[in-house]
Amino acid sequence: MNTTLRYSPRAAGAVAYFKRRNNDIDIFVEDKAAPNLWVKMLNNFLPEGTKLESVTPLGGRKEVIEACKLDQDVSERRALYLIDADFDLLHGKPKKKLKKLYRLRSYCVENYLLNEDSILSAATTFDDAATVQEAKQRLGFSEWVRENNNPLRMLFVCYAVANKLDESIATIKLSVHPLFRDCRVSLCPQKTFVRVLSIYRTLRAQFDRSVIETIKAEVEERFDRLGLLAVVSGKDYLFPAFRNQFKSQFGLTVKDDVFKVMLADKSGCQIDPYLKRRLTQIL
């Protein structure tokens, strides 16, 4: 159960004020990920000697943006408001022009955790006899990405098209689990196709084929340019499959939130050099 406190946009400044002794910068986030995940990850981006012991969760993207709007010319405190990219990357949608707002360069923060350096560090922790090279071969992360690329491309292109045309159509809220093969680490192309076909049929009842195909072609181009690890939901689709793969190879015994914090602690700033530069400029 997630017991993380969340604060209203108007309360953001007051909350940050009470944390000023523990933080050299105020960080405001969506509350979908555990606060300690953010703290562990962001400390890898901050200049040496910078103090960050907590972040402030504000709810969803809307609340974070609203709080940022209220902090354009008021606060003298150093601050950054972080939001997930969601479908923005596949839509080619620009970030809102707000001072202190930073949009992640992936679907969500969990995508940042799925980088080979942090994964292999965790693997050699769970199996302290394995070398990095042995862990890399056993995990087969690159092969896993290639195996899942086509079904996830088909699925998230469809999701992005539906999200663009009719946000009421269920997409990301649909669980990934019914799409797994028996091994539960890879998506079944046939099961994925059935879901995609159902969504496109719903769209065809409302929109001309030419409209759908035009948007679909644009989304496909962005998917191929940006890559699966950036535009597919790390939280809802990539992480569940990766966790199963990791568990089968290294006997994962901790809860998901704990595992994510472990990965965040080992993730380096190379996963988003633009975020590192932004934080360095602020500080």
ABEGO torsion letter per residue (X at the ends): XBABBBBBAAAAAAAAAAAAAABABBBBBBAABBAAAAAAAAAAABBBGBBBABBBBAEBAAAAAAAAAAAAAABABBBBBBBBAEAAAAAGBBBBBBBGBBBBABABAAAAABBAAAAAAAAAAABAABBAAAAAAAAGAAAAAAAAAAAAAAAAAAAAAAAAABAABBBAABBAAAABBAAGABBBAAAAAAAAAAAAAAAAAABBAAAAAAAAAAAAAAAAAAEAAAABBAAAAAAAAAAAAAAAAAGBABBAAAAAAAAAAABBAAABAAAAAAAAAAX
